[in-house]
Amino acid sequence: MLEGIIIKGIGGFYYVETEKGIYECRARGLFREEKIIPLIGDRVLIRISEEDNTGYIEKIYNRKSQLTRPPVANVTQAIIVMSIKNPDINFWLLDRFLVMAEYENLNVEICINKIDLDDKEEISLIENIYSKAGYSIIKTSTKTNEGILELKALLKDNITVFAGPSGVGKSSLLNKIDTKLKLATGEVSKKTTRGKHTTRHVELIELDSDSYVLDTPGFSSLSLDFIKSDVELAKYFKEIYKYSDKCKFISCLHHKEPGCEVKRQVDEGNISNTRYENYLYFLNEIKNIRRY
């Protein structure tokens, strides 16, 4: 028996990395009977068949965490990558990724890539918005190598979701961090100014011992249908939730209610208008989802 970690799953086959190499495995029938689906990131115990050197997953160890989007186990943090230019930063999409990461209760870092393409004014604006929201930002460039060593240090001893839309340079950053990877990278489409998809499936990429990255397919839109009620949304905007308990009404949605502390903090500049407007947009979206 060997211990390992599932790094990829395709068509009922699971690829398990062990100290003796990667084995193609199937899951035992008992998992189906117990309605347990092996996930990428699962720590497992496998039995190797001497006939064809393939394996069977005999045991799935307890998961420390489990994400639904993408379906993966034992992730410890999320790094959300956006580019400053080519394509331009999309605050609406960034906040959507942040809501998902907060929902999954992950530690979050924001990575602003391609900073060699812009002056410092736009970057300062972004830092101002998200530092108020309680996030730290790492600035990177694969052209100048700025921030690459800092990003590599963040990834050490973690299983990290590397999330962000296509074209922002996720695969290029990973190639810089580990030159052995040689992940496919795509140019940004001149017609749409969006990235061409290069990552086709969810897979754990090993950087070094106990350091893995989940390079997820690029997203252009993400549903918020996992949020069960409009009141719940504020929990996933850290700076809004911080002031929520000071509102006049316990069920305040921070929209049109009187005595709203959140709106007062927006007026005073302690909560970014950009973030607040995205919150209201998401709030309306969730109301429409619940309506149907």
Protein Blocks (a to p, Z undefined) as FASTA:
>chain_A
ZZdddfbdeehiacdddfkbccdddddfklmmnopacdehiacdddddfklopacdfbdc
ddfbdcfbdcdehiabdcddddfbhpaddfklmmmmmmmmmmnopacddddehklmpcfk
lmmmmmmmmmmnopacddddfklopoklmmmmmmgopacddeddehiommmmmmmmmmml
opacddddfklopacdfbfbdcdddfbghiacddddddfbdcfklpmbfklmmmmmmklm
mmmmmpmblklghlmbghiaklmmmmnopacfklmmmmmmmmmmmmmmmmZZ
